[in-house]
Amino acid sequence: MNTEQRLEAFETMLAAVKKTAEDTASRMTQLKKDGREKTVTYRQLMTTKLQYQNFLSLYQLYGLLDEEENGGESHD
């Protein structure tokens, strides 16, 4: 795999991580509105949300993600 292919693969992966993080947060919001915060599904989504937040934080830590792309969060 050459450098261009690696960059393209990373950008594809980053987009997928962001989308999953957003979709997970959206599903959690809907469950919360429905009063279902104590369900197994909600707890599984919380785990997923934390994993993907960690991925995005690591990308930012290594300079692979701008602060704006991670909701402006600072992890100094």
N, C-alpha and C positions, 0 to 999 in steps of 0.2 A: 504494500500500500504506500503510495507516494504522499508527499506533504499535502498536496491539494485534496486528495481523497480523504486523508485523515481530517483535514479541516472541514470538509463537507460532511463527513460522518459526525464530527463533533457538533456542528451547527444543527444537524438533524436531530441528534440526541438531545441537545439543549432545548430545542423547540418542543420535543416530546415531554421532557421533564417539566418545562413551564406549563404546558397544556394540562398535564396530569395534576400538577399542583393546583392550578386554577379550577379544574373540574372537581377535584376533591373538596376544595374549600366551598365551592358552590353546592355540592351535594350535602355537605355538613350543615350549611346554612339552612337548606330546605328541611333537613331532618330536625334541626333545632326549632324552626318555625312550627313544625308539626308536633313538637313536644317529645321527640324521640331521642333525646341526648343520652339516655341510659341504655340504648340498644347495643347489641353486639356490632351491628353494622356501623353505627356511629363511632364506636371505639376502634374498629378496624380502620375506618377512614381517618381517625385521629392519628393512628400509627403511620398510615401512608403519608399523611400531611407532614408529619414530623420528619419522615425519611426524605421526602422531596425538599423540604426546607433545608435540611442538612446538605443535600446535594448542591442546592443553589448557593448556600453559604460557603461551601468548599470551593465552588467555581469562582466566587467573588474573592475569597481569600487568596487564591492563586492568580488573580488578575484576569480571569477568563470571563468575568461578568461585570458590567458596569453597575454602580449603585442603583441607578434608575431602573435597571432590569430586575433588581431584587427588591423592589418596593422601597428603595431608598434606605434600607436598613444598614446600619453600620455594625461591623463585628470586629472592632479594634480591640 
